[in-house]
Amino acid sequence: MTEQDESFFRKVTLQVCSSLDIETAMQRTFPCLAASMPLEEMRLDVFDQHLGAIRRIAHVSTEGIEPAGAIFPLPEALWDWWQDQRGPVIVSSEHAILPPAMGKIMDVEGYSEIIVPLRIEEKLFGTLVLRAKGEGWYTPDHAQLLASVSDPFAIALWNALAHQELLRHKDELLDDKHFLSREMAHTTTKDIIGGHGGLRHVVEMVRQVAPLSNTVLIMGETGVGKEVIASAIHYASPRREGPFIKVNCGAIPESLIDSELFGYEKGAFTGATNSNRGRFERAEGGTLFLDEIGELSPQAQVRLLRVLQAREIERVGGTRTIKVDVRVIAATHRNLEQMVSEHRFREDLWYRINVFPIIVPPLRQRKEDIPALVRHFVTVKGRELGMAEPPSIAPGALVRLGDYDWLGNVRELENLVERELIRHPKGPLLFDTLLPAPSRPGILDTSLQGSMNLDEATARHIAAVLRHTGGKIHGPGGAAELLGINASTLRNRMQKLGIPYGRKSTPPGD
């Protein structure tokens, strides 16, 4: 090793080991590397055995620290290919030794890259990636220089991951303490999985509207996570210290919706032995989330409109008005505009709640979020099932999940992960019971931007799933399981949409 090489090794090692915060260490190391070779971006990735994927830990560029956390699913063949790499890999038109599939995953077109495998005790667990715009920038001399500092980078990354794990356990203990002291969990914009991916536009809208007090309407298919978005709005707002009260308008019988929302006075009806506050009063100073607002009866719609206009309510059986300070967030999977034209939803209420609409895209339109969602559900569901250590995900499994249709959206994915954990508690999780998209005809894109309304799209989806299950609704492999909803809820939905079931008829065609 020349004196110049020794100086390079010493400077890089001092900087990369200077902090347990890996992003800080990377930022300090960046100028040292840039002084010896072309460099515009530098990344640290790990091979996540539990996910069967590459996960980005840190990303630094000439602009500073960039967002990390991205997940790149790897087919099994590419996973095996990386295990065989012993030294730095130069990626350019002149050194095209990277498999084409890997180049597509890492998006190397138009760039030069040099990728350094990082090993601890001969076990590959991560990579250091250097990137510069343009072709042919990196040479074998650069590869030799980086090979000399692969051990310091590996040690720094290993220590940083161990430090993160300690912090995670500390946070879990704090979370347990908070759980005991608070009845209700909440979601912030940082907790939204996909906030930097397929939901980034939704998160931006949440940040815009959260500080205000206007009514918000969240639209999207069943199972996309509308409640999560509503919770994020509340906990990013000045009302965060107030209550966040949830009401599923479709789950409350029509005869009880008024007393549930607005409360009742003693003697208002048989059995009303005491006065009772409704959801609006309980949400005082906070937020009331009205899920499936399209299911409200015409009478409840009138009373809700009055609350939104006058900010006051009357309990059932009462005569006095009660002022309320409540923000209303409504959600629906229905096409309310179509319902207005069909006189099934009040036009004045529609204009009142449609001040700031947020459309949550279905999972099939944001498949880049699937790896992070799977990782989250494996951790959460594994903890709920009493697993000391969540099982790993088999290489190639995330690729299979990305090829699936996801009629039931995030809820279907959550149910699938839980079922897979029960089937393979010690891992690896294969997700091999999924049917590929080509074998499931009749599955339609029901984007809200499409020409058909939500009721029509929902009816066609349900019909397609029923044909796939041979008309079976409940039980393993039934339509309810595939859609990620309760069988009774599915039957009620079918009845409202006019879809025959049971002995009445076979599932309708398109």
Order of alpha helices (4+ residues) and beta strands (2+ residues): alpha-alpha-beta-beta-beta-beta-alpha-beta-alpha-beta-beta-alpha-alpha-alpha-beta-alpha-beta-alpha-alpha-beta-alpha-beta-beta-beta-alpha-alpha-beta-alpha-alpha-alpha-alpha-alpha-alpha
